[in-house]
Amino acid sequence: MSTETAAPRPAAGADAPQRVLIVDDDPTFLLMASETLEASGFAVSVAASAEEAMRVFARLRPDLVLLDIALPGGNGFDLCRWIRLAPASADVPVVLVTGLDDTGSIVRAYEVGATDFMHKPVLWPMLPHRVSFILRAHDDRRSLMRSEERNRALLQALPDACVIVDRSGVITEHFSGSDAPSTSSLVGKRIEEAFPRSLAQAARAWMSQADMRATHEFAVAHGEERSWFEARFRAQPQGLLLIVIRDTTERHKSKARIEYLAYYDLLTRLPNRTLFLRRAAKALKESKRSGAPLALFYLDLDRFKRVNDNLGHTVGDDLLRQVARRLEQLLTDMTRQSRPDPLPAQALNSVARLGGDEFVLLANGLGDDKEAADIAERLRLALAEPVQLGQHQLVVTASIGIAMYPRDSTAVDDLLVKADMAMYMAKDRGRNAYAFFGQSVAVRSLGRLAMETDMRQAFEMRQFRIHYQPKLALASGRITGVEALLRWTHAERGSIAPDRFIPVAEETGLIVPLGEWVIREVCEQLSNWAGMGFEHLRAAVNVSVQQFERRDFVDSVMQVLTEFGIRGERLELEITESLLSRNIAQTKANMERFRAHGVALSIDDFGTGYSSLGYLRQLPVGALKIDRSFVRDLDRNEDAAAICAAIIALARELRLQVIAEGVERMAQFAFLKRHRCDEAQGYLIGKPMSAEDLTPLLGSIPEVASATSREREAAVQPSLNRAAEAPRRSRREGSA
């Protein structure tokens, strides 16, 4: 016999030829089929009866069976059924060979599980090709089944629940997303029976292509038991739909914590400046529409510093919390119409803490100044009631400034400034009083003018000094950086806090030359430290909004770095969150240029200003600094700890470094290290000091880095203070 095509060979790389069992009572057929397949490399076995075929099959386990329908002692249909019933051979390809040409035999062949059928007489040159094709198809089917099994195993291993839904909306498969056996299956249920209504509607809309959004969020239960889920839709063959359901409850809780951090004060749980400004802007629109005046009250607790200095910050914090509760209670009481002396429809509709011991309130619907004065008097009297703080009973008073809309201003920010000015007028009157804006402008302006004059003289006479506070890398335990802090000692008033003179410098524009001087001084000091072998040290400098927005700011900084031979990565610029909400185009352009030169950028006091996760994604910021107000209570307050952990986790997700400031206790240090905070600074690490005093500490590892017990906390800071004192002692002894 001749063929026009070469006979196929078994699959390359096989360890042994594929086995074919031929079952037929026709010796000629057996001979021709055997020789043809063996010539193509197959291993062939033969059987002439059903009984013999069963014995040979059980012994050889062939890869394929060519089976005649008519056999002595049985028939091919029964033998095919027997092969299919054995688990080990259920998927072996069986090809029924028949001389019959009726469709009934073909239908029955498939009913008993035949893979294919062949008519006699057989075209012998094509037989090897047909057998090879069936075997390849069988191998492909097995591969597909193994792939499906792997996919099922993967789906089962995922923490998500998965269901497959057919065109009619009935669940055909359900993967629970757990290794534990599922106690209930959703198979056979309609999606409306298995899932909340919103999810079922979203799935139906997706299948009908009415809404092709790939995800759908939904909630289950209410209150503290409420859980959140996210469903993802993916198309499958034959019109099926895969729904992957993930529990996003923890993600929603983290989001809620971050939103709380962005809009509420952690200590008092009152709204912060950001939320207050939003509410105030809305209230101004309502007042403009109604035509009724609106009053903004700015409260500052009198002599609050004495409480902190004499009784400690813990008592001071308790006092702030009680003041917040009194203000909230007053807000509630003044809106109750059941009171014998209610005010008109106007109400204290918002109260917030701006920071420190400063609070702000808003009242709308006022008739005149007298009603605003009535509210201020109630505020003054409510706060003047004695406060019990543990063993201490205190009487706290407040100075209140009042600014009126629209008389004093039509902008929220301007109203805040003018109410602040009025508050200082109330303090000048002897405290525990209130004052309207118009009475305080002159006095407030004179005070600012005197501060401005003194600052300009101090700058010209080089009376400003820079102190450096060390920053510790928690992973290595070494001092890897410092923060440059500006200090001013007035000839007559003594040391003046930065939060007093920096705002004046920003208002007068003096902050720009002052900031340039700071950067130059810091770069010169970095150069000196490099000469001592501390080339790795990075210095962080606070930069004002006015500095950063200048078009020549980047060039001026790079010029100073070049002048002192400082690499860009040794300088870090700390910016405030408020910068992120201004002139985004110019801000981003400057940031990109700094990043191109290796200069690091970090956000200072993160969470206390105008936080925006969108800006964090868009702008090339490299680090976040957790404000000291959050670090202070993290070892005493679960909410504070959760928020600090959330900030660190957020920074990790955004691939940002995270720095904690205000670390004063070993418990805080241990918490930050456990949560993989990158760097820490604070009095536990080292206080701000001159470069001369800090230099001896740079090559050492602070004791706090290796401390393992709470008992060592008391010993850590004195040791650093002694180390800082050593150079001064030696100089005094040398001069003596």
FENGI-V293660 format. One record per pair of residues at least 12 apart in sequence whose ideal C-beta (glycine too) atoms are under 6 Angstrom apart, sorted by the first residue. I is the first residue (numbers start at 0). GAP is how many residues later the second one is. Records with the same first field share a line. If there is no record, write none. Layout:
I = GAP + GAP
//
This chain:
2 = 122
6 = 33 + 121
7 = 32 + 120 + 121 + 124
8 = 32
9 = 31
16 = 24 + 25 + 26
17 = 24 + 45
18 = 24 + 41 + 43 + 44
19 = 17 + 22 + 24 + 44
20 = 24 + 41 + 44
21 = 24 + 44
22 = 24 + 30 + 44
23 = 44
24 = 23 + 46 + 47
29 = 16
31 = 92
35 = 88 + 91
39 = 88
44 = 15
48 = 22 + 23 + 24
49 = 21 + 23 + 24 + 29
50 = 22
52 = 26
63 = 29 + 71
64 = 29
65 = 29 + 31
66 = 27 + 29
67 = 29
68 = 27 + 29
75 = 20
76 = 31 + 35
79 = 14 + 32 + 33 + 34
80 = 31
83 = 29
92 = 22 + 41 + 45
93 = 20 + 21
94 = 21 + 23
95 = 13 + 18 + 21
96 = 21
98 = 21
115 = 18
154 = 20
155 = 19
157 = 19
158 = 18
159 = 17 + 84 + 86
160 = 15 + 16 + 84
161 = 13 + 82
162 = 23 + 80
163 = 76 + 78
164 = 26 + 76
165 = 74
166 = 72
168 = 21 + 22
169 = 20
170 = 15 + 16 + 18
173 = 12 + 13
190 = 12
195 = 22
197 = 20
198 = 19 + 32
201 = 14
205 = 27
206 = 34
213 = 19
214 = 15 + 17
215 = 15
216 = 13
226 = 22
227 = 20 + 21 + 24
228 = 16 + 18
229 = 16 + 18
230 = 12 + 14
231 = 12
253 = 392
256 = 385 + 386 + 389
257 = 388
260 = 346 + 382
261 = 349
262 = 12
264 = 88
265 = 364 + 374
266 = 50 + 53
267 = 52 + 53 + 56 + 85
269 = 54 + 82 + 83
270 = 81
272 = 81
273 = 336
275 = 76
276 = 135
278 = 71
279 = 82 + 132
280 = 131
282 = 79 + 81
286 = 77 + 118
291 = 73
292 = 73 + 111
293 = 70 + 111
294 = 68 + 71 + 77 + 107 + 109
295 = 66 + 107 + 119 + 123
296 = 64 + 103 + 105
297 = 62 + 103 + 121 + 122 + 125
298 = 60 + 99 + 101
299 = 58 + 99 + 123
300 = 56 + 95 + 97
301 = 95 + 97 + 129
303 = 53
306 = 12
314 = 74
317 = 71
321 = 65
325 = 56
326 = 24
329 = 52
330 = 17 + 20
333 = 14
334 = 12
344 = 20
345 = 17 + 18 + 19 + 20
347 = 13 + 15
348 = 13
349 = 12
362 = 12
371 = 30
375 = 24 + 58
382 = 15
383 = 13
396 = 35
398 = 24 + 27 + 28 + 32
399 = 26 + 34
400 = 18 + 21 + 22 + 25 + 34
401 = 20 + 34
402 = 12 + 15 + 16 + 34
407 = 29
417 = 19
420 = 19 + 23
421 = 13 + 14 + 15 + 18
423 = 20
424 = 14 + 15 + 18
427 = 15
450 = 53
451 = 52 + 56
454 = 46 + 55
463 = 24
464 = 22
465 = 18 + 55
466 = 18 + 20 + 221 + 222
467 = 14 + 223 + 226
468 = 14 + 212 + 219
469 = 12 + 215 + 216
470 = 208 + 210
471 = 208 + 213
472 = 206
473 = 199 + 203
476 = 224 + 228
477 = 223
478 = 219
480 = 57
481 = 57
482 = 57
483 = 38 + 55 + 57
484 = 203
487 = 13
505 = 38
510 = 33 + 35
511 = 34 + 35
514 = 29 + 32
517 = 23
518 = 22 + 41
519 = 40
521 = 17 + 19
522 = 37 + 41 + 43
523 = 40
524 = 166
525 = 13 + 40 + 44
526 = 37
533 = 164
537 = 32 + 34
539 = 32 + 34
540 = 32
541 = 32
542 = 30 + 32
544 = 34
547 = 31
548 = 34
553 = 36 + 39
557 = 39
567 = 29 + 30 + 31
568 = 29
570 = 28
571 = 28 + 30
572 = 28
573 = 28 + 30
575 = 28 + 33
576 = 26 + 32 + 33 + 34
577 = 31 + 32
579 = 32 + 35
580 = 29
587 = 31
590 = 28 + 29
594 = 25
599 = 22
600 = 20 + 21
601 = 21 + 23
602 = 18 + 21
603 = 21
604 = 22
605 = 18 + 19
606 = 20
607 = 19
615 = 38
621 = 35
622 = 33 + 34 + 36
623 = 27 + 32 + 34
624 = 34 + 36
625 = 21 + 34
627 = 33 + 34
629 = 13 + 14
630 = 29 + 31 + 37
631 = 30
633 = 34 + 37
634 = 32 + 33 + 36
644 = 30
647 = 27 + 29
656 = 21
657 = 19 + 20
658 = 20
659 = 12 + 17 + 20
660 = 20
661 = 20
662 = 17 + 19 + 21
663 = 18 + 19 + 20
665 = 44 + 47
668 = 15
683 = 20
685 = 34
688 = 35
692 = 31 + 34
696 = 26
702 = 13 + 16
703 = 12
//
